[in-house]
Amino acid sequence: MTSTHLRDRLDETLGDGQIAGLHAVVAVRGGETLLDYYGSGEDFAWNIPLGVVEFGSGTLHDLRSVTKSVTALLYGIALHEGRVPEPSAPLLRHFPEYPDLAADPARARLTVEHALTMSLGLEWREDLPYDSPANAEIAMELAPDRYRYVLARPIVDPPGTRWHYCGGATALLGRLLADGTGQPLAEYARTALFEPLGIHRVEWMAGPDGVASAASGLRLAASDLARIGELVLGGGAWRGRRIAPADWIREMLRPRPHLRTHWGAGYGYQWYVETVAAHRMVAGMGNGGQRLLVLPDLELVVAINAGNYNEPEQWRTPVTVLERVILPVVS
């Protein structure tokens, strides 16, 4: 009956026009799929128009910045294998090609954890449209050297003192992963995460330099995104198989008390931590309404895709799906 009630509520909310641009919703509880919805609408791969797409269970969709949360998960797997530096490690030590930057005492204080928590203290603007070269992430993708572009940004805060959204921080993590594993990011993700989860249809968009975007390039089907949520819910285990270390999952999802987003959410390692309707929720969030939501006390995972890219109130569709469709039925 739960599945029927969820679909009825979803149909009613769609009919009321309250969740515009919704492309897909998959809700899983205790390993059981409660809701599996696919719609249609205009879509893009990054900024490449795809026209009107009829979505289905195998249709790939941009995750945009939910990619960051997946990158953090991969970092923990590689760390457990001894292939990437500890969070406490000095960051610039692992970018030896920039001795001039490392010679700056303020930059020498940067650690891997500052990248994981988006508290590098560097100037970075992503509050501009993602089709504008004035957006720092787009400028990074167009730069001759993306890593120098990030690490050479002006210092505006002492490292570790303030959360500031920065896709460049995730790009640095992607470089550490590629260097440490000896594999391109997408290839390491395939063997370390996607294949163990039974995920076989994947696309990872790359910039002009051919490097996969650790911050925003991943494309998955909603049902496969939900599997990643189940892995996180299971503390790094999925269907009896250990894929990621439990201690990393705990650390990744632990909010740092002194680092809050501008809307008041907590932040761990590339994951948001909030309370919704008295339930703790950890989340990956991406432009256009992309969400991976994990509510541990409800044993609930929700994956949402939407096409409201760059819209000021793009958050409304995923919030409405969660708060008006799903939680009233499963809470």
N, C-alpha and C positions, 0 to 999 in steps of 0.2 A: 504493500500500500504506500510505503514511503516514496517509491519511485513514481507512482501515479500522482501522488500529491505534489511532488516537486514539478513534474511536467505540467500539471494543471496550473500551478502558480506561475511557472515560467511563461506558459502560453497567455495567461491573463496579463502578466506584466508586459510581455511583448505587444499584446493588443492595445495596451494603454499607452504605448509609445514611450515607456520609461527607460528602456534599455536599447537606445538607438545604436546601430553599428555593431551589434553583437554578432560574432562569427561562430563561436563554439564555446560550449561549457561541458566539462567532464567533472563530476563529483564522485569521489570514491570514499567509502567508509568501511573500515575493517576488511579491506580487500574486495568489497562488493561495490560494483558500479551502480550508483543510485540515480545518476542523471547523465545522459549522453546526448547532447543536443548539437546539431550543426545547421547553420543557416546559410545565407548567401549575402554577398555584398562586394563592393569595389575593394580591391586590396592592392598592396605593393610589396615588393621585396626590397627592403630599404626604400629607396625613392624611385624604384623602377616600377611603372604601372603594370599590373597584371590584369586589368579589366575587372569585370564582375566574375567572381569565383563562387561556384557551388561547393561549399565545404563538406567534407566527409571525414570518416574516421582516420583516413590515411593522408589527408591533405596537409602539406607542410604550411606553417604560418610563421611569420616573423615573431620572435620573442622579444626583440629589442633588448631592453636592459635587464630582463630576466636572465639574459645570458651572463650577466655579472655574477648572479647567485650560483649558476652552474660552474663558472670559472672558479669560484671560491671552493666549491665542493671538490673539483678536480685538484685544487692546490692541496687540500687536506689528504687526498689519496696519495699524491706524489710525495708529500712530506712524510707520510707513514713509510713510504718506500725509501726514504733517505735521499731523495733526488732534488729537492728544492730547499732553500735556506729556511731556518726557523723564523717565526715572526719577529723575534728580537734582533735579527741580524741587520747590520747596517745595509741600507739599500744600495747606495752607490758603489759599494765594494763589488757588487755583481754587475756593474756597468763600467768595466775598466776602461772602455774607450773614451770616457769623459773625465780625464784627470783634472781638467780645469774646473768642472763642477764639483768634484770631490774635494778640491782644495778650498772651497767656500765653507767656512766653519758651520754656518747655518744649515747648509744642505747636507753636510756630513752627519748631521743629527738624524736625518731621515732613516727610518727602519722599514722593513717589510710590513710590519703591523700598521704603520701609518698608511700604507697603500691599501691594506685589507680593510681598514676602518674609514677610508676616505677622509683622513685627517692630516694630509701632507702639508697643509698650510700654504699651498701654491695658488696663485691667481688662476681661476678657471671659470669660464662662463658657458653654461649649457642651457641658459634660460632663453635662448634664441631658437628660431625654427631650425630643425635638423636638415633643412635643405639650404642653409645659409653658411657660407665659408667663415662668417664671423662667429659661428658656434664653435667652441673650442674643440669638441670631438671631431667635427668635420674638418677643422683646420689641422688637427693632428693627423687625420687620415690622408690629407693632401700634402703634408709636410715631407720634405726629402728624407728626414729621419724622425720618425714618430716619437722615439724614446727621448732623444735630445729635446724635442719640442716640449714634452711633458716636464722633464727634469729641469729645464732651463727657465720655466715660467717664473715670474717675479714672486718673491716670498711675501705673503701678506699676514701670516699668523705663525707663531711658534708651532712646530710639528706636534700633533697629538692634542691640541687644545680645542679645536672646533671641527665639527663635521661640516664638510662642504662637498656637494655632489661633484664627482670628477671621474668621467670615463677614462681619463688618462691614467688614473691609479690602477684601474683594471687592466689596461694595456700593459703596464709594467709587470703585473702578475702573469699575464700571458707570455711575456718574454721570459720570465723566470721559469715558467713551466716548460717552454720550448727548449731553453738552454739546458735545464736540469734533466729532462727526460730524453733529450737528443731526438725528439720527434716534433713535427709541426703540431700545434695545439689540437687541431681537428683530428689528427691521427691518434694522438694520445687519448683524447676523449673517447674515440671509437673503441679502443681496446680496454681502457680502464673503467669506463662507465657505461657507454651505450650498449655494447654487446652483452655485458653481464646482465643488463636490464632487459634484454631482448628487443632493443631499439635498433632498427636497421635502416630506416629512412631518415636521413639527416642531411642538412645542408648548412654549411658555415660560411657566411659571406666574408669576403676579404677586401681589403683596401687596394689602392692602385699598386702598392708594393707587393701584393700577393700574400700578405700576412693576414690570417684569419682574425677578425675583430673579437677580442676577448670581452669587449664591453657590450656589443650589441648585434653580433652577426649571426647568432644561432637561429635556425629554422627547424621546428619540430611540429608534429601533429599534437593536438591537445591531449589525446589519450596517452601519448608517450611522455609529454610533459608531466602528466599526472603520475606516471611511474617514478619520475624523479622525486616528486612530492612524497610518494609512498616510501621511498628510500630514506628521505629525511625524517619522516614520521617514525620509521623503524629504527632510528638511531644509527643508520648506515647499513642496515641489513634489509634485504628484500627477498621475500619468499624463501626464507631460511638460509640465504647466502649472504655472507659478509662482503660488502663491496667498498664501503668507506669506514674509517675508524670511528668508533663511538665517541672517543674523547674529542676528536675534531668536530663532530656534529655538535656536541655540547658547547664547545668554545666558539664555533662559528655562529651559533644562535644566541650567544650570551650578549645582551646589550651592554655597552659601555656607558655607565651612568653619566659621564661628563660629555657624551657625544649624542646630541639629539638633533633630529631633522627639523627643518623650519616649521613643520606642522606638528611637532611634538612626539613623533615616533622614536623608539629606540633603534639602535643600529649595532649589529655585530660585525661579522666579516662578510660584507656584501649582501647581507640579509637585513630586512626591516623586522622590528619586533613591536607589536602593538597589542592592545586589548580591545576586542570587539564584542559588544554585548556580554561582557563579563568573561569572555573566553580569550586566553592567550593565543595570539596568532603570529606566526612567522611568515614572511612573504618575500617573494621576488616580484619586482614591479617593472613594467616596461611601457614605453611610449605607445599611445593608442588604446590603452586599456588592457595590456597583457598582464596577466597575474598568475602566479603560482602561490596558493594559499594553503598553509598547513596549520590546523587547529588541533593540537595534541590531545586535549582533554575530551574532545569529541571524536577522536580517531578519524578525522576528516581531512581530506585533500580536495582542493578545488582548483582546476586549471581553466583559465578563461582567455579567449582570444577575441579581440575586437579591432575595428578599423578606424578608430577615431584619432588618427595620428595628428599630433601637433595642435589638437583642439584644447582650448583653455580648461574645459571641464570634462576632459576625457576620463577622469577618475569616477565619474558618476555611474557609468554602466557597470563596471565590476563591483563597485560598492553596492549598487542596487541589487545585482544578482545575488550577492552574498547575504545582505541584510533583509531583503524583502522576499527572496525566493527560497534560499537554502536554509538559513538559520531558523526561521520560524517552524520548519518541518523537522529538522534534525536535532535542535537543542533540547 
